[in-house]
Amino acid sequence: MIDYRFAFATPADVPALALLIERAYRGPEAAKGWTNEAEILTGPRSSPEEIAGLIADPEARFLVALDGDRPVACALLKRHGTGAYFGMFAIDPAVQGGGLGKLMMTRADAAVRELWNANYLRLSVISLRDQLIAWYERRGFVQTGQHEPFPFDSSPGALRTDFHLTVLQKAL
């Protein structure tokens, strides 16, 4: 296994993170893996402006896994009440399936406890993504029974509209 280095993103990382997120969620490379949204959504997943704004937010951090100087995984961590929100989780399609996702989850758990003394980690997943929901459940998350509407108005490119966001959470 590669010896990844972990860090929090800085403004200089914005272009690389934007590219990583797009490669993991959308487009031909993403479509090869099981984590993509290509059959549900088209168009950009995020933007450099959104990522820069999140990096500048004092209540948020992007945890990044680096292979040398190249980011190969990232996850948004954001304070959420007495816990934290986990999102924009992206693993480079070229390294998916090698255990980096599990390692990122472990690092995220530790980071939010250290940063904010978080007592839970929360996330939301497109309800149609049964395989991904099951992956998170194997990592200790449970479905809360809460659902959020998908932001179709700010996410153009939906190929279907018969879904919502399922909220999962785990105690830390």
Secondary structure as GFF3:
##gff-version 3
##sequence-region A 1 172
A	DSSP	beta_strand	5	8	.	.	.	ID=ss1
A	DSSP	three_ten_helix	11	13	.	.	.	ID=ss2
A	DSSP	alpha_helix	14	25	.	.	.	ID=ss3
A	DSSP	alpha_helix	27	31	.	.	.	ID=ss4
A	DSSP	alpha_helix	48	56	.	.	.	ID=ss5
A	DSSP	beta_strand	60	67	.	.	.	ID=ss6
A	DSSP	beta_strand	70	80	.	.	.	ID=ss7
A	DSSP	beta_strand	83	91	.	.	.	ID=ss8
A	DSSP	three_ten_helix	93	95	.	.	.	ID=ss9
A	DSSP	alpha_helix	100	116	.	.	.	ID=ss10
A	DSSP	beta_strand	120	126	.	.	.	ID=ss11
A	DSSP	alpha_helix	130	138	.	.	.	ID=ss12
A	DSSP	beta_strand	142	148	.	.	.	ID=ss13
A	DSSP	beta_strand	165	171	.	.	.	ID=ss14
###
